[in-house]
């Protein structure tokens, strides 16, 4: 086959893929990946079809790597782990055994069903970490958008992990990218359908569970985010600091809601140093022996 014919065939194949899949699926399929191994595909942490997870491991992990559990966004009504393998590989390339977990979504569940699923995924991670080179005593929770809410709530509201049989002290740090943490009163149809039926609306907010014992937190937002307002990050970071918790708050110029998570990928990593900033913070607070963060900013906040 000649070179022009090959290019035409490739273009046709990409066009077919794009028409059949979501933009994120196309991105996940075609973008360059970090060198890391997918060691688990579709493991069940519960009986439901959406209670499944994948695991990515750094090369040479030998039972001492910190374990990152990643939750994707999607307004609690969409998303699938297969579209975030590049996040799993990105975190694994920075030394984390990484779990990318699906969870039940609307209309199958509303609040707090997805948090209960997240806690079960963390339990699976604790029970299985050593099989893939991870340390079950050094867990970090990471999420973007609705997934950032999930990760942060699991880290702050101890009821979910405790209810799943996990000692919350295993969670050394949390990282939220462009998450909604302070959204009362409810104004949007999305949050109304997910949280509107809660008996105690204030208890749906991460801010309600901040204590001096809360895990260290990396909280980042894009200054161009008009989907989840940066004030959510500002409010939670302030509350954590007031409680004496170590916080790194980052505001990235020119980054919007979707690009915040896309900057973790190899093709878009040059737009903002989110991956480097976040993983340095997480490695430091996960208690990695001998690791010292060289990028630390006095005061913990960058704008």
C-alpha positions as CSV (number, residue, x, y, z in Angstrom):
1,X,0.0,0.0,0.0
2,X,1.4,3.4,-1.0
3,X,2.0,6.1,1.6
4,X,-1.0,8.3,0.4
5,X,-3.2,5.3,0.5
6,X,-2.1,4.4,4.0
7,X,-2.8,8.0,5.1
8,X,-6.2,7.9,3.5
9,X,-7.0,4.6,5.2
10,X,-5.9,5.9,8.5
11,X,-7.9,9.0,8.2
12,X,-11.0,7.0,7.3
13,X,-10.4,4.7,10.3
14,X,-10.1,7.7,12.6
15,X,-13.2,9.3,11.2
16,X,-15.1,6.1,11.8
17,X,-13.8,5.9,15.4
18,X,-14.7,9.6,16.1
19,X,-18.2,9.2,14.8
20,X,-18.8,6.1,16.9
21,X,-17.2,7.2,20.1
22,X,-17.2,10.2,22.5
23,X,-14.4,12.8,22.1
24,X,-12.9,11.5,25.3
25,X,-12.9,7.9,24.0
26,X,-11.1,9.1,20.9
27,X,-8.6,11.0,23.0
28,X,-8.0,8.0,25.2
29,X,-7.5,5.7,22.2
30,X,-5.2,7.9,20.2
31,X,-3.1,10.0,22.6
32,X,0.4,8.9,23.5
33,X,0.6,7.0,26.8
34,X,3.1,7.0,29.6
35,X,5.2,3.9,30.1
36,X,3.3,1.9,32.7
37,X,1.7,-1.5,32.9
38,X,-2.0,-2.2,33.1
39,X,-1.9,-5.1,35.6
40,X,-5.7,-5.5,36.2
41,X,-8.6,-5.0,33.9
42,X,-12.2,-5.0,35.1
43,X,-11.8,-6.4,38.6
44,X,-15.0,-6.6,40.5
45,X,-15.2,-4.8,43.9
46,X,-18.9,-5.3,44.1
47,X,-21.8,-7.2,42.4
48,X,-23.0,-4.4,40.1
49,X,-21.8,-4.2,36.5
50,X,-20.4,-0.7,37.3
51,X,-18.5,-1.8,40.3
52,X,-15.3,-2.5,38.4
53,X,-11.8,-1.1,38.4
54,X,-8.5,-1.2,36.5
55,X,-5.0,-1.1,38.0
56,X,-1.8,0.5,36.6
57,X,1.6,-0.2,38.1
58,X,5.0,1.6,37.8
59,X,7.7,-0.5,36.4
60,X,9.6,-2.3,39.1
61,X,7.1,-1.7,41.9
62,X,8.1,-3.9,44.8
63,X,5.5,-3.6,47.5
64,X,6.4,-0.1,48.7
65,X,4.8,2.2,46.2
66,X,2.0,4.6,47.3
67,X,-1.4,3.7,46.0
68,X,-3.6,6.3,44.2
69,X,-7.3,5.7,43.8
70,X,-8.6,7.9,41.0
71,X,-12.3,8.9,40.4
72,X,-13.3,10.5,37.1
73,X,-15.9,13.2,36.7
74,X,-19.1,13.3,34.7
75,X,-21.7,15.0,36.9
76,X,-22.4,11.7,38.6
77,X,-24.4,10.6,35.6
78,X,-21.7,9.6,33.0
79,X,-18.2,8.4,32.6
80,X,-16.3,5.1,32.3
81,X,-12.9,4.0,33.5
82,X,-11.8,2.8,30.0
83,X,-11.6,6.5,29.0
84,X,-9.1,7.3,31.8
85,X,-6.4,4.7,31.3
86,X,-4.1,7.6,30.4
87,X,-4.6,9.0,33.9
88,X,-3.8,5.7,35.4
89,X,-0.6,5.4,33.4
90,X,0.3,9.1,34.1
91,X,0.1,8.5,37.9
92,X,1.9,5.2,37.6
93,X,4.7,6.8,35.7
94,X,5.2,9.0,38.8
95,X,5.5,6.0,41.1
96,X,1.9,5.3,42.2
97,X,0.1,2.0,41.9
98,X,-3.0,3.5,40.5
99,X,-6.6,2.2,40.7
100,X,-9.1,3.8,38.2
101,X,-12.6,2.9,39.5
102,X,-16.0,3.0,37.9
103,X,-18.9,3.7,40.3
104,X,-22.7,3.6,40.0
105,X,-24.2,6.7,38.5
106,X,-27.6,8.4,38.1
107,X,-30.3,7.3,37.6
108,X,-29.3,4.0,39.2
109,X,-28.1,5.8,42.3
110,X,-28.2,9.3,43.8
111,X,-26.2,10.7,46.7
112,X,-24.6,8.9,48.6
113,X,-24.5,5.7,46.5
114,X,-21.4,6.7,44.5
115,X,-19.6,7.5,47.7
116,X,-20.4,4.1,49.1
117,X,-19.1,2.6,45.9
118,X,-15.9,4.7,46.2
119,X,-15.3,3.4,49.7
120,X,-15.7,-0.2,48.5
121,X,-13.1,0.5,45.7
122,X,-10.7,1.9,48.4
123,X,-11.3,-1.3,50.4
124,X,-10.4,-3.4,47.4
125,X,-7.3,-1.3,46.9
126,X,-6.2,-1.8,50.5
127,X,-6.8,-5.6,50.3
128,X,-5.0,-6.1,47.0
129,X,-2.3,-3.4,46.9
130,X,0.6,-5.6,47.8
131,X,-0.2,-8.0,44.9
132,X,0.8,-5.2,42.5
133,X,3.6,-3.5,44.4
134,X,1.7,-1.1,46.5
135,X,1.7,-0.2,50.2
136,X,-1.9,-0.4,51.6
137,X,-0.9,1.9,54.4
138,X,-0.1,4.8,52.0
139,X,-3.3,5.5,50.1
140,X,-4.0,8.8,48.3
141,X,-7.4,9.7,46.8
142,X,-7.5,11.7,43.6
143,X,-10.4,13.0,41.5
144,X,-11.5,15.5,38.9
145,X,-14.8,17.4,38.9
146,X,-17.6,15.1,40.4
147,X,-14.8,12.6,41.0
148,X,-12.9,15.3,43.0
149,X,-16.0,15.6,45.2
150,X,-16.0,11.8,45.6
151,X,-12.3,11.7,46.5
152,X,-12.5,14.6,48.9
153,X,-15.6,13.5,50.7
154,X,-14.2,10.0,51.2
155,X,-11.1,11.6,52.7
156,X,-13.0,14.0,55.0
157,X,-16.2,12.2,56.0
158,X,-14.9,9.1,57.8
159,X,-18.3,7.4,57.8
160,X,-17.9,5.9,54.3
161,X,-14.5,4.3,54.7
162,X,-15.3,3.1,58.2
163,X,-18.5,1.6,56.9
164,X,-16.6,-0.2,54.2
165,X,-14.2,-1.6,56.8
166,X,-11.3,0.7,56.0
167,X,-9.3,2.6,58.6
168,X,-9.4,6.2,57.4
169,X,-5.9,6.7,58.7
170,X,-4.7,4.7,55.7
171,X,-5.5,7.8,53.5
172,X,-2.5,10.0,53.8
173,X,-3.6,12.7,51.3
174,X,-6.3,13.8,48.9
175,X,-6.2,15.7,45.7
176,X,-9.1,17.4,44.1
177,X,-9.0,19.0,40.6
178,X,-11.8,21.4,39.8
179,X,-14.2,19.9,42.3
180,X,-17.5,21.1,43.7
181,X,-17.2,21.3,47.5
182,X,-19.4,24.2,48.5
183,X,-22.6,24.3,46.3
184,X,-25.4,25.2,48.6
185,X,-28.0,26.4,48.0
186,X,-28.6,24.1,45.1
187,X,-29.2,26.0,41.9
188,X,-28.4,23.7,39.0
189,X,-30.6,20.8,37.7
190,X,-27.6,18.4,37.9
191,X,-27.0,18.9,41.6
192,X,-30.7,19.0,42.3
193,X,-31.3,15.6,40.8
194,X,-28.3,14.1,42.5
195,X,-28.5,15.7,46.0
196,X,-31.9,17.2,46.2
197,X,-33.4,14.2,48.0
198,X,-30.9,14.2,50.8
199,X,-32.4,14.5,54.3
200,X,-29.7,16.7,55.5
201,X,-28.3,18.9,52.7
202,X,-25.5,20.5,54.7
203,X,-24.1,17.0,55.3
204,X,-23.6,16.6,51.6
205,X,-20.9,19.3,51.6
206,X,-17.2,18.4,52.1
207,X,-16.7,21.6,54.2
208,X,-18.9,20.1,56.9
209,X,-16.4,17.4,57.7
210,X,-13.1,19.4,58.0
211,X,-11.3,18.7,61.2
212,X,-7.7,19.0,62.5
213,X,-7.4,15.3,61.7
214,X,-8.3,15.7,58.0
215,X,-5.7,14.4,55.5
216,X,-3.3,16.8,53.7
217,X,-5.0,18.2,50.6
218,X,-3.8,19.3,47.1
219,X,-6.6,21.5,45.7
220,X,-6.4,22.9,42.2
221,X,-8.6,24.8,39.8
222,X,-8.3,26.6,36.5
223,X,-8.8,30.3,36.5
224,X,-10.8,29.9,33.3
225,X,-13.2,27.3,34.8
226,X,-16.8,28.4,34.3
227,X,-18.3,25.0,35.0
228,X,-17.3,24.5,38.6
229,X,-16.4,27.9,40.0
230,X,-12.9,28.3,41.5
231,X,-14.6,29.6,44.7
232,X,-15.2,26.0,45.6
233,X,-11.5,25.4,45.8
234,X,-10.9,28.6,47.7
235,X,-13.5,27.9,50.3
236,X,-12.4,24.3,51.1
237,X,-8.7,25.3,51.1
238,X,-9.4,28.1,53.6
239,X,-11.5,25.8,55.8
240,X,-8.7,23.2,55.9
241,X,-6.0,25.8,56.7
242,X,-8.1,27.2,59.5
243,X,-8.2,23.7,61.0
244,X,-4.4,23.4,60.8
245,X,-4.4,21.0,57.9
246,X,-1.5,21.1,55.3
247,X,-3.0,22.4,52.0
248,X,-1.5,23.3,48.6
249,X,-3.9,25.4,46.7
250,X,-3.2,26.0,43.0
251,X,-4.9,28.3,40.5
252,X,-3.7,27.7,36.9
253,X,-4.0,30.6,34.4
254,X,-5.9,29.9,31.2
255,X,-7.0,26.4,32.2
256,X,-10.7,25.6,32.0
257,X,-12.7,22.8,33.6
258,X,-12.0,20.1,31.0
259,X,-8.3,21.0,30.4
260,X,-7.6,20.6,34.1
261,X,-7.8,16.9,33.8
262,X,-6.4,16.8,30.2
263,X,-3.2,18.4,31.5
264,X,-2.4,15.1,33.1
265,X,-1.9,13.6,29.6
266,X,1.3,13.5,27.7
267,X,0.1,15.6,24.8
268,X,-1.2,18.5,27.0
269,X,1.1,18.3,29.9
270,X,2.9,21.4,28.8
271,X,-0.2,23.6,29.3
272,X,0.2,23.5,33.1
273,X,2.3,21.5,35.6
274,X,-0.7,19.9,37.3
275,X,0.7,16.4,37.2
276,X,4.2,17.4,38.6
277,X,2.7,19.7,41.3
278,X,0.1,17.2,42.4
279,X,2.3,14.1,42.5
280,X,5.1,15.9,44.3
281,X,2.6,16.9,47.0
282,X,1.1,13.4,47.2
283,X,4.4,11.6,47.3
284,X,5.6,13.9,50.1
285,X,2.5,13.4,52.3
286,X,2.2,9.7,51.5
287,X,5.4,9.3,53.5
288,X,7.7,8.1,50.8
289,X,11.1,7.4,52.4
290,X,13.6,10.0,51.4
291,X,11.3,12.0,49.2
292,X,11.6,15.8,49.5
293,X,9.4,18.1,47.4
294,X,11.6,20.6,45.6
295,X,8.7,22.8,44.3
296,X,7.1,23.7,47.6
297,X,5.7,27.2,47.8
298,X,5.7,29.1,51.1
299,X,2.1,29.5,52.2
300,X,0.8,26.7,50.1
301,X,-1.0,28.8,47.5
302,X,-0.1,29.8,43.9
303,X,-2.2,32.0,41.7
